[in-house]
């Protein structure tokens, strides 16, 4: 069945998994389970292990660049770029008249290697001021067009997923 998750959504969820792990008492796997479960309701099954592995690589990269207290800020800035812009730099229109950027796609485009590559490139671009940065006060939760995806982001991680 061709009902795959768009790559940018998988990338944002991987980054959000890393961010929530850093900002909470939850395990990385429990946060990954939340996103995998929510995404699997809309798309072909996404295993929490995929999100967890991708998030681990994002965290490893942030450690390599010694992001420290700026780690969650880098994740927010990456998410801004992924939510608001396509890979080619064009502005992303989340909802359109006939389709939505949240709609499933026909072929699996996301791969952990590619998501982490895009994350690294985005952070390097932000640090070198070669890509547009997040405007002050931008919050992914305030992007109205995110519909069910915004609700998934707001959903608290189930404490039972820690076990």
Rosetta silent file (secondary structure, phi, psi, omega in degrees, C-alpha in Angstrom):
SEQUENCE: XXXXXXXXXXXXXXXXXXXXXXXXXXXXXXXXXXXXXXXXXXXXXXXXXXXXXXXXXXXXXXXXXXXXXXXXXXXXXXXXXXXXXXXXXXXXXXXXXXXXXXXXXXXXXXXXXXXXXXXXXXXXXXXXXXXXXXXXXXXXXXXXXXXXXXXXXXXXXXXXXXX
SCORE:     score description
SCORE:     0.000 S_00000001
   1 L     0.000  135.579 -178.203    0.000    0.000    0.000 S_00000001
   2 L   -98.103   85.947 -176.387    1.379    3.426   -0.912 S_00000001
   3 L  -140.643   53.842 -170.498    0.583    5.439    2.163 S_00000001
   4 E   -89.360  152.281  177.019    4.024    6.620    3.257 S_00000001
   5 L   -72.081  131.573  174.750    5.012    9.374    5.637 S_00000001
   6 L   -61.267  146.204 -176.042    6.597   12.397    3.930 S_00000001
   7 H   -57.846  -41.015 -175.371   10.313   12.710    4.672 S_00000001
   8 H   -65.544  -33.395  179.096   10.021   16.153    6.252 S_00000001
   9 H   -70.259  -42.397  176.337    7.468   14.904    8.797 S_00000001
  10 H   -60.027  -42.176  179.462    9.684   11.961    9.760 S_00000001
  11 H   -63.689  -43.881  178.401   12.598   14.400   10.148 S_00000001
  12 H   -63.527  -43.033  179.265   10.607   16.795   12.322 S_00000001
  13 H   -64.700  -36.699  176.732    9.386   13.914   14.514 S_00000001
  14 H   -63.647  -43.829  179.122   12.937   12.623   14.910 S_00000001
  15 H   -67.304  -40.752  178.197   14.111   16.072   15.990 S_00000001
  16 H   -65.637  -34.363  175.743   11.125   16.516   18.315 S_00000001
  17 H   -61.373  -46.080  178.410   11.883   13.125   19.864 S_00000001
  18 H   -62.478  -42.582 -178.824   15.425   14.304   20.608 S_00000001
  19 H   -64.478  -46.757 -178.941   14.157   17.616   21.987 S_00000001
  20 H   -64.925  -35.748  175.969   11.553   16.056   24.261 S_00000001
  21 H   -60.516  -44.886 -179.417   14.138   13.564   25.516 S_00000001
  22 H   -67.629  -32.756 -171.670   16.472   16.437   26.431 S_00000001
  23 H   -98.325    3.759 -175.797   13.730   18.510   28.062 S_00000001
  24 L  -139.666 -177.406  177.474   11.936   15.803   30.054 S_00000001
  25 L   -92.905    0.852 -175.873   12.347   12.753   32.256 S_00000001
  26 L   -78.296  149.456  175.582   11.130   10.470   29.458 S_00000001
  27 L   -74.314  158.422  178.404   13.322    7.895   27.763 S_00000001
  28 H   -60.519  -42.311 -179.423   14.185    8.346   24.105 S_00000001
  29 H   -65.245  -36.850 -179.678   12.275    5.180   23.220 S_00000001
  30 H   -67.276  -38.734  177.489    9.123    6.283   25.036 S_00000001
  31 H   -68.245  -41.420  178.440    9.043    9.582   23.137 S_00000001
  32 H   -61.622  -37.248  177.661    9.773    7.746   19.870 S_00000001
  33 H   -61.959  -40.209  179.054    6.851    5.399   20.618 S_00000001
  34 H   -58.260  -49.893 -177.722    4.514    8.398   20.940 S_00000001
  35 H   -70.439  -40.692  179.853    5.470    9.735   17.517 S_00000001
  36 H   -61.833  -42.306  179.536    5.626    6.307   15.833 S_00000001
  37 H   -63.636  -46.838 -179.782    2.159    5.458   17.125 S_00000001
  38 H   -64.852  -42.044  179.548    0.681    8.777   15.993 S_00000001
  39 H   -68.984  -36.063 -178.888    2.307    8.653   12.562 S_00000001
  40 H   -68.812  -15.908  174.154    1.305    5.013   12.058 S_00000001
  41 L   -74.440  -24.076 -176.831   -2.349    6.047   12.417 S_00000001
  42 L  -106.598  -26.917 -174.217   -2.008    8.192    9.274 S_00000001
  43 L  -128.641  175.616  171.660    0.691    6.399    7.278 S_00000001
  44 L   -54.084  154.919 -174.973    2.161    2.941    6.781 S_00000001
  45 L   -52.479  133.985  172.398    3.667    1.648   10.016 S_00000001
  46 L  -116.717  122.959 -178.242    6.663    3.557   11.324 S_00000001
  47 L   -79.236  139.874 -179.828    8.664    1.645   13.892 S_00000001
  48 H   -62.324  -27.227  179.764    9.678    3.527   17.021 S_00000001
  49 H   -63.424  -33.193  177.761   13.180    2.092   16.568 S_00000001
  50 H   -65.247  -47.394  179.220   13.558    4.116   13.354 S_00000001
  51 H   -64.946  -41.051 -178.813   12.654    7.364   15.103 S_00000001
  52 H   -63.449  -45.438  179.777   14.782    6.473   18.106 S_00000001
  53 H   -63.305  -42.620  179.469   17.853    5.689   15.978 S_00000001
  54 H   -64.152  -42.242  178.337   17.461    8.887   13.980 S_00000001
  55 H   -63.522  -39.331  177.093   17.061   10.903   17.197 S_00000001
  56 H   -60.289  -41.196  179.337   20.182    9.287   18.648 S_00000001
  57 H   -67.724  -36.244  175.824   22.150   10.389   15.589 S_00000001
  58 H   -63.542  -45.815  178.975   20.787   13.926   15.937 S_00000001
  59 H   -63.857  -38.891  177.739   21.819   13.965   19.611 S_00000001
  60 H   -61.399  -44.434  178.784   25.253   12.571   18.724 S_00000001
  61 H   -62.502  -44.536  178.925   25.769   15.369   16.199 S_00000001
  62 H   -61.717  -33.293  175.861   24.677   18.017   18.720 S_00000001
  63 H   -68.963  -42.455  179.986   27.191   16.543   21.149 S_00000001
  64 H   -60.020  -37.709 -179.079   29.943   16.627   18.502 S_00000001
  65 L   -90.154    5.941  178.680   29.398   20.344   17.885 S_00000001
  66 L    55.052   49.995 -178.935   29.178   20.923   21.636 S_00000001
  67 L   -67.077  -33.267  178.669   25.716   22.452   21.391 S_00000001
  68 H    47.700 -120.391 -176.710   25.156   21.967   25.145 S_00000001
  69 H   -67.252  -14.670 -179.756   22.434   24.379   26.335 S_00000001
  70 H   -89.866   -0.811 -174.761   21.736   25.442   22.731 S_00000001
  71 H   -56.448  -49.311 -178.135   20.746   21.914   21.629 S_00000001
  72 H   -67.376  -31.807  176.223   16.989   22.437   21.898 S_00000001
  73 H   -65.211  -42.355  176.429   17.326   25.825   20.181 S_00000001
  74 H   -60.999  -40.763  179.354   19.121   24.168   17.249 S_00000001
  75 H   -63.760  -43.645  177.502   16.313   21.593   17.061 S_00000001
  76 H   -60.610  -41.820 -178.772   13.674   24.349   17.016 S_00000001
  77 H   -67.411  -38.695  174.215   15.551   26.168   14.280 S_00000001
  78 H   -61.947  -46.983 -178.873   15.832   22.965   12.222 S_00000001
  79 H   -61.539  -37.905  175.660   12.104   22.315   12.693 S_00000001
  80 H   -58.021  -47.859 -179.299   11.321   25.827   11.505 S_00000001
  81 H   -61.762  -41.646 -176.297   13.290   25.185    8.315 S_00000001
  82 H   -73.403  -38.763 -178.428   11.622   21.791    7.720 S_00000001
  83 H   -74.205  -40.052 -171.874    8.062   22.939    8.463 S_00000001
  84 H   -93.623  -15.300 -175.969    8.230   26.241    6.592 S_00000001
  85 E  -136.529  144.951  173.511   10.497   25.363    3.644 S_00000001
  86 L   -78.274  171.346 -179.476   10.908   22.547    1.138 S_00000001
  87 L   -59.510  -31.696 -179.292   14.311   20.979    0.474 S_00000001
  88 L   -82.449    1.524  178.347   14.822   23.305   -2.508 S_00000001
  89 L    94.027   -9.457  178.098   14.300   26.370   -0.292 S_00000001
  90 L   -71.244  150.341  179.835   10.820   27.190   -1.579 S_00000001
  91 E   -65.381  134.892  179.596    8.187   28.039    0.991 S_00000001
  92 L   -86.906  126.349  173.147    6.169   24.993    2.073 S_00000001
  93 L   -96.148  109.814 -176.666    2.391   25.365    1.816 S_00000001
  94 L   -66.784  -51.202 -178.303    1.017   22.980    4.434 S_00000001
  95 E  -117.274  133.357  177.793   -2.607   23.092    3.319 S_00000001
  96 L  -122.885 -176.751 -178.310   -3.794   23.652   -0.208 S_00000001
  97 L   -67.658  -45.540 -174.884   -7.088   23.539   -2.018 S_00000001
  98 L  -107.650  -15.089 -177.711   -6.763   19.956   -3.268 S_00000001
  99 L  -151.234  173.787 -179.384   -3.961   18.523   -1.159 S_00000001
 100 E  -136.186  149.543  175.466   -1.894   18.984    1.952 S_00000001
 101 L   -66.621  -12.386  177.625    1.807   18.610    2.710 S_00000001
 102 L   -87.027   -9.618 -178.296    0.597   16.225    5.434 S_00000001
 103 L   -63.843  148.688  175.826   -0.936   13.840    2.875 S_00000001
 104 L   -62.910  155.743  177.299    0.650   10.397    2.473 S_00000001
 105 E  -115.136  166.364 -171.411    3.022    9.876   -0.437 S_00000001
 106 L   -79.592  -28.590 -177.566    3.328    6.896   -2.806 S_00000001
 107 L  -127.972  149.074  178.445    6.919    5.844   -2.076 S_00000001
 108 L   -71.449  117.235 -179.694    8.996    5.733    1.067 S_00000001
 109 L  -103.511  -26.606 -174.119   11.359    8.718    0.881 S_00000001
 110 L   -80.714  138.427  173.044   12.648    8.930    4.423 S_00000001
 111 L  -141.345  142.103 -177.524   15.838    7.214    5.498 S_00000001
 112 H   -55.153  -43.699 -178.982   17.666    7.765    8.763 S_00000001
 113 H   -58.733  -43.832 -178.404   20.900    8.545    6.911 S_00000001
 114 H   -71.020  -39.343  179.504   19.234   11.247    4.799 S_00000001
 115 H   -62.244  -45.048 -179.143   17.346   12.820    7.714 S_00000001
 116 H   -69.207  -32.490  176.066   20.535   13.160    9.766 S_00000001
 117 H   -63.533  -44.223  178.390   22.370   14.499    6.713 S_00000001
 118 H   -65.703  -39.754  178.266   19.694   17.180    6.259 S_00000001
 119 H   -60.038  -49.302 -179.310   19.790   17.963    9.990 S_00000001
 120 H   -59.995  -46.609 -178.699   23.573   18.423    9.904 S_00000001
 121 H   -63.205  -39.600  179.268   23.449   20.555    6.746 S_00000001
 122 H   -63.615  -45.536 -179.899   20.682   22.727    8.189 S_00000001
 123 H   -64.400  -42.587  177.210   22.607   23.355   11.410 S_00000001
 124 H   -62.006  -42.362  177.750   25.794   24.172    9.495 S_00000001
 125 H   -61.791  -40.812  178.156   23.798   26.549    7.264 S_00000001
 126 H   -66.029  -42.785 -178.675   22.276   28.245   10.303 S_00000001
 127 H   -67.507  -29.477 -179.287   25.643   28.575   12.028 S_00000001
 128 L   -97.500    4.343  177.944   27.184   30.049    8.873 S_00000001
 129 L    58.991   36.523  178.462   24.175   32.303    8.184 S_00000001
 130 L  -101.711   -6.713  174.921   23.636   30.810    4.707 S_00000001
 131 L  -128.924  154.439 -179.086   19.985   29.851    5.309 S_00000001
 132 L   -63.138  132.389 -179.053   17.107   31.867    6.721 S_00000001
 133 L   -89.709  164.916  179.006   16.886   31.525   10.492 S_00000001
 134 L   -65.643  133.225  176.865   13.804   31.085   12.629 S_00000001
 135 L   -68.195  150.096  178.681   12.064   34.369   13.437 S_00000001
 136 L   -56.591  134.515  176.916   12.017   35.323   17.134 S_00000001
 137 L    86.217   -3.955  179.758    9.080   33.769   18.921 S_00000001
 138 L   -63.449  137.981  179.499    8.312   31.127   16.284 S_00000001
 139 L  -140.622  126.888 -178.551    6.768   28.027   17.837 S_00000001
 140 H   -57.108  -30.715 -179.016    5.835   24.875   15.958 S_00000001
 141 H   -71.047  -13.494  179.539    2.728   24.576   18.148 S_00000001
 142 H   -97.531    3.278  176.484    1.414   27.858   16.738 S_00000001
 143 L   -81.112  102.793 -171.746    1.464   26.686   13.108 S_00000001
 144 H   -63.212  -34.458 -174.785   -2.290   26.380   12.566 S_00000001
 145 H   -70.465   -6.146 -175.675   -2.151   24.327    9.371 S_00000001
 146 H   -72.840  -14.317  169.838   -0.530   21.358   11.127 S_00000001
 147 H    50.366 -124.342 -177.071   -3.959   19.945   12.036 S_00000001
 148 H   -63.134  -30.646 -179.834   -3.608   16.383   13.419 S_00000001
 149 H   -66.618  -39.454  175.146    0.198   16.650   13.329 S_00000001
 150 H   -62.343  -38.925  177.400    0.072   19.616   15.702 S_00000001
 151 H   -64.794  -38.475  177.159   -2.163   17.591   18.022 S_00000001
 152 H   -62.864  -41.881  179.968    0.380   14.757   17.985 S_00000001
 153 H   -63.516  -40.210 -178.888    3.152   17.174   18.935 S_00000001
 154 H   -71.850  -25.106 -174.890    1.064   18.545   21.828 S_00000001
 155 L   -61.714  129.875  178.786    0.150   15.073   23.085 S_00000001
 156 L   -70.421  151.038  175.674    2.031   14.168   26.271 S_00000001
 157 L   -73.508  134.577 -179.771    4.229   11.083   26.258 S_00000001
 158 L   -71.041  123.323 -179.033    2.611    8.195   28.092 S_00000001
 159 H   -57.925  -30.064  179.646    4.586    7.447   31.261 S_00000001
 160 H   -67.930  -20.161  177.579    3.924    3.731   30.713 S_00000001
 161 H   -71.424   -9.930  177.224    5.987    3.867   27.507 S_00000001
 162 H   -74.884  -13.838 -174.778    9.066    4.296   29.723 S_00000001
 163 L  -109.914    0.000    0.000    8.805    0.650   30.771 S_00000001
